[in-house]
Amino acid sequence: MLSDTERKILRIFWNLHGHEWFRPGLQQLCRLSQRTPGQVKTAVRNLIEKGYIEFQGGRFRVVVAWEPEKVRRTNPWEVIY
């Protein structure tokens, strides 16, 4: 499960660039997410570790644009197809 900051950074990456490789600025990410540079760096590091974004040659790319939805069952005996 992603934290609020990680989710926000992932949405910013996706909305600005989609699946394209890009080189974001730290100040731009801080301004758009309204987070401190330390929070943004930690969130980006966690997104890379969790496999949501890739980092290569100083550029980023979104791999998975959102969290997978969890299926919630009200009845534990209910079969989901």
C-alpha positions as CSV (number, residue, x, y, z in Angstrom):
1,M,0.0,0.0,0.0
2,L,1.3,3.4,-0.9
3,S,1.6,6.3,1.5
4,D,-0.2,9.6,0.6
5,T,3.0,11.2,-0.6
6,E,4.0,8.2,-2.7
7,R,0.5,8.1,-4.3
8,K,0.6,11.9,-5.0
9,I,4.1,11.7,-6.6
10,L,3.0,8.7,-8.7
11,R,-0.1,10.6,-9.9
12,I,2.0,13.7,-10.7
13,F,4.5,11.6,-12.7
14,W,1.6,9.9,-14.6
15,N,-0.3,13.1,-15.3
16,L,2.7,15.0,-16.6
17,H,4.5,12.3,-18.6
18,G,2.5,9.0,-18.8
19,H,4.9,6.1,-19.8
20,E,7.5,8.4,-21.4
21,W,11.0,8.7,-20.0
22,F,11.5,12.2,-18.4
23,R,13.8,14.1,-16.0
24,P,11.7,15.9,-13.3
25,G,13.0,18.8,-11.3
26,L,13.0,18.4,-7.5
27,Q,11.6,21.9,-7.0
28,Q,8.8,21.3,-9.5
29,L,7.8,18.1,-7.7
30,C,7.9,19.9,-4.3
31,R,5.7,22.6,-5.6
32,L,3.2,20.3,-7.3
33,S,3.0,17.9,-4.4
34,Q,3.3,20.5,-1.6
35,R,5.9,18.3,0.2
36,T,9.4,19.0,1.4
37,P,12.4,17.8,-0.7
38,G,13.2,15.1,1.9
39,Q,9.6,13.7,1.6
40,V,9.7,13.8,-2.2
41,K,13.1,12.0,-2.3
42,T,11.9,9.3,0.1
43,A,8.7,8.8,-1.8
44,V,10.5,8.5,-5.1
45,R,13.0,6.0,-3.6
46,N,10.1,3.9,-2.2
47,L,8.3,4.0,-5.6
48,I,11.4,2.7,-7.3
49,E,11.8,-0.1,-4.7
50,K,8.2,-1.1,-5.0
51,G,8.4,-1.3,-8.8
52,Y,6.0,1.6,-9.7
53,I,8.6,3.7,-11.5
54,E,11.9,3.0,-13.1
55,F,15.1,5.0,-13.0
56,Q,17.7,4.9,-15.7
57,G,20.4,7.4,-16.8
58,G,18.9,10.2,-14.6
59,R,15.5,9.8,-16.1
60,F,12.3,8.3,-14.7
61,R,9.4,6.3,-16.3
62,V,6.1,5.2,-14.8
63,V,5.7,1.4,-15.0
64,V,2.5,0.9,-12.9
65,A,0.2,4.0,-12.8
66,W,-2.0,3.0,-9.9
67,E,-2.3,0.6,-7.0
68,P,-4.1,-2.7,-7.7
69,E,-7.6,-2.6,-6.2
70,K,-8.3,-5.0,-3.4
71,V,-11.5,-7.0,-3.7
72,R,-13.5,-6.8,-0.5
73,R,-16.0,-9.5,0.4
74,T,-18.7,-9.0,2.9
75,N,-19.5,-12.7,3.0
76,P,-16.4,-14.9,3.4
77,W,-18.2,-17.7,1.6
78,E,-19.0,-15.6,-1.5
79,V,-17.3,-16.7,-4.7
80,I,-15.8,-13.9,-6.8
81,Y,-15.6,-14.5,-10.5
